Amino acid sequence: MLYWTYILILVLLTTVVGIELFREKEWKKQMAYVMILIPFILRILQIK
């Protein structure tokens, strides 16, 4: 149960950060969002 809660939180955070990534106009901030998204996506896919 705790595992699925963790995955759900990650999916929600990834969605929010992804939306912010596409709303952002400045490329430096977009790169920061991408660096945040990479570990989240890898954890959701269970790739270490």
TIVO-2410 file (N, C-alpha, C; in nm, 3 decimals):
# residues 48
REC num residu      c1      c2      c3 atome chaine
REC   1      M   0.082  -0.120   0.000     N      A
REC   1      M   0.000   0.000   0.000    CA      A
REC   1      M   0.086   0.126   0.000     C      A
REC   2      L   0.189   0.126   0.081     N      A
REC   2      L   0.277   0.243   0.088    CA      A
REC   2      L   0.349   0.265  -0.044     C      A
REC   3      Y   0.385   0.157  -0.111     N      A
REC   3      Y   0.452   0.167  -0.240    CA      A
REC   3      Y   0.364   0.239  -0.342     C      A
REC   4      W   0.236   0.202  -0.348     N      A
REC   4      W   0.145   0.263  -0.446    CA      A
REC   4      W   0.117   0.409  -0.411     C      A
REC   5      T   0.118   0.442  -0.283     N      A
REC   5      T   0.105   0.581  -0.242    CA      A
REC   5      T   0.224   0.662  -0.291     C      A
REC   6      Y   0.343   0.606  -0.277     N      A
REC   6      Y   0.465   0.670  -0.325    CA      A
REC   6      Y   0.459   0.693  -0.476     C      A
REC   7      I   0.417   0.592  -0.550     N      A
REC   7      I   0.406   0.604  -0.696    CA      A
REC   7      I   0.302   0.709  -0.733     C      A
REC   8      L   0.190   0.712  -0.664     N      A
REC   8      L   0.085   0.811  -0.691    CA      A
REC   8      L   0.137   0.953  -0.667     C      A
REC   9      I   0.209   0.974  -0.559     N      A
REC   9      I   0.267   1.106  -0.532    CA      A
REC   9      I   0.366   1.144  -0.642     C      A
REC  10      L   0.448   1.050  -0.685     N      A
REC  10      L   0.542   1.077  -0.793    CA      A
REC  10      L   0.471   1.113  -0.923     C      A
REC  11      V   0.365   1.043  -0.954     N      A
REC  11      V   0.290   1.072  -1.077    CA      A
REC  11      V   0.230   1.212  -1.069     C      A
REC  12      L   0.175   1.248  -0.956     N      A
REC  12      L   0.117   1.382  -0.940    CA      A
REC  12      L   0.224   1.490  -0.952     C      A
REC  13      L   0.337   1.471  -0.886     N      A
REC  13      L   0.445   1.569  -0.895    CA      A
REC  13      L   0.500   1.579  -1.036     C      A
REC  14      T   0.514   1.466  -1.103     N      A
REC  14      T   0.563   1.466  -1.240    CA      A
REC  14      T   0.467   1.540  -1.332     C      A
REC  15      T   0.338   1.522  -1.311     N      A
REC  15      T   0.239   1.592  -1.391    CA      A
REC  15      T   0.247   1.743  -1.370     C      A
REC  16      V   0.256   1.785  -1.246     N      A
REC  16      V   0.263   1.928  -1.216    CA      A
REC  16      V   0.390   1.990  -1.274     C      A
REC  17      V   0.503   1.924  -1.256     N      A
REC  17      V   0.629   1.977  -1.309    CA      A
REC  17      V   0.626   1.976  -1.462     C      A
REC  18      G   0.567   1.874  -1.522     N      A
REC  18      G   0.556   1.869  -1.668    CA      A
REC  18      G   0.471   1.983  -1.723     C      A
REC  19      I   0.362   2.015  -1.656     N      A
REC  19      I   0.279   2.127  -1.699    CA      A
REC  19      I   0.357   2.258  -1.688     C      A
REC  20      E   0.428   2.275  -1.578     N      A
REC  20      E   0.509   2.396  -1.561    CA      A
REC  20      E   0.620   2.403  -1.666     C      A
REC  21      L   0.674   2.290  -1.704     N      A
REC  21      L   0.779   2.286  -1.806    CA      A
REC  21      L   0.727   2.346  -1.937     C      A
REC  22      F   0.608   2.308  -1.978     N      A
REC  22      F   0.555   2.356  -2.105    CA      A
REC  22      F   0.501   2.499  -2.098     C      A
REC  23      R   0.471   2.546  -1.978     N      A
REC  23      R   0.426   2.685  -1.962    CA      A
REC  23      R   0.543   2.783  -1.959     C      A
REC  24      E   0.658   2.735  -1.917     N      A
REC  24      E   0.775   2.821  -1.901    CA      A
REC  24      E   0.832   2.862  -2.036     C      A
REC  25      K   0.872   2.989  -2.047     N      A
REC  25      K   0.927   3.041  -2.172    CA      A
REC  25      K   1.080   3.046  -2.170     C      A
REC  26      E   1.137   3.061  -2.052     N      A
REC  26      E   1.281   3.074  -2.040    CA      A
REC  26      E   1.348   2.937  -2.049     C      A
REC  27      W   1.445   2.922  -2.138     N      A
REC  27      W   1.504   2.790  -2.161    CA      A
REC  27      W   1.585   2.742  -2.041     C      A
REC  28      K   1.642   2.832  -1.963     N      A
REC  28      K   1.719   2.789  -1.846    CA      A
REC  28      K   1.629   2.725  -1.741     C      A
REC  29      K   1.513   2.781  -1.723     N      A
REC  29      K   1.418   2.723  -1.628    CA      A
REC  29      K   1.361   2.592  -1.682     C      A
REC  30      Q   1.344   2.584  -1.814     N      A
REC  30      Q   1.298   2.459  -1.874    CA      A
REC  30      Q   1.400   2.347  -1.849     C      A
REC  31      M   1.527   2.379  -1.860     N      A
REC  31      M   1.631   2.279  -1.835    CA      A
REC  31      M   1.628   2.233  -1.689     C      A
REC  32      A   1.602   2.325  -1.598     N      A
REC  32      A   1.591   2.289  -1.456    CA      A
REC  32      A   1.473   2.194  -1.434     C      A
REC  33      Y   1.361   2.222  -1.500     N      A
REC  33      Y   1.245   2.134  -1.488    CA      A
REC  33      Y   1.275   1.995  -1.544     C      A
REC  34      V   1.348   1.989  -1.654     N      A
REC  34      V   1.384   1.860  -1.713    CA      A
REC  34      V   1.472   1.781  -1.617     C      A
REC  35      M   1.566   1.849  -1.552     N      A
REC  35      M   1.654   1.780  -1.457    CA      A
REC  35      M   1.575   1.729  -1.336     C      A
REC  36      I   1.467   1.796  -1.302     N      A
REC  36      I   1.381   1.749  -1.193    CA      A
REC  36      I   1.298   1.630  -1.240     C      A
REC  37      L   1.251   1.635  -1.365     N      A
REC  37      L   1.163   1.530  -1.417    CA      A
REC  37      L   1.233   1.397  -1.439     C      A
REC  38      I   1.358   1.399  -1.479     N      A
REC  38      I   1.428   1.274  -1.512    CA      A
REC  38      I   1.427   1.173  -1.397     C      A
REC  39      P   1.468   1.210  -1.275     N      A
REC  39      P   1.463   1.109  -1.167    CA      A
REC  39      P   1.321   1.064  -1.133     C      A
REC  40      F   1.224   1.158  -1.142     N      A
REC  40      F   1.086   1.120  -1.114    CA      A
REC  40      F   1.038   1.014  -1.212     C      A
REC  41      I   1.063   1.036  -1.340     N      A
REC  41      I   1.019   0.941  -1.443    CA      A
REC  41      I   1.090   0.807  -1.426     C      A
REC  42      L   1.219   0.810  -1.396     N      A
REC  42      L   1.292   0.685  -1.376    CA      A
REC  42      L   1.240   0.608  -1.255     C      A
REC  43      R   1.202   0.678  -1.149     N      A
REC  43      R   1.147   0.609  -1.031    CA      A
REC  43      R   1.010   0.550  -1.061     C      A
REC  44      I   0.929   0.622  -1.137     N      A
REC  44      I   0.797   0.568  -1.173    CA      A
REC  44      I   0.813   0.441  -1.256     C      A
REC  45      L   0.910   0.441  -1.347     N      A
REC  45      L   0.935   0.323  -1.431    CA      A
REC  45      L   1.020   0.217  -1.362     C      A
REC  46      Q   1.061   0.245  -1.239     N      A
REC  46      Q   1.143   0.155  -1.156    CA      A
REC  46      Q   1.277   0.125  -1.221     C      A
REC  47      I   1.337   0.226  -1.281     N      A
REC  47      I   1.472   0.214  -1.337    CA      A
REC  47      I   1.564   0.291  -1.244     C      A
REC  48      K   1.666   0.223  -1.194     N      A
REC  48      K   1.757   0.289  -1.099    CA      A
REC  48      K   1.881   0.337  -1.166     C      A
***
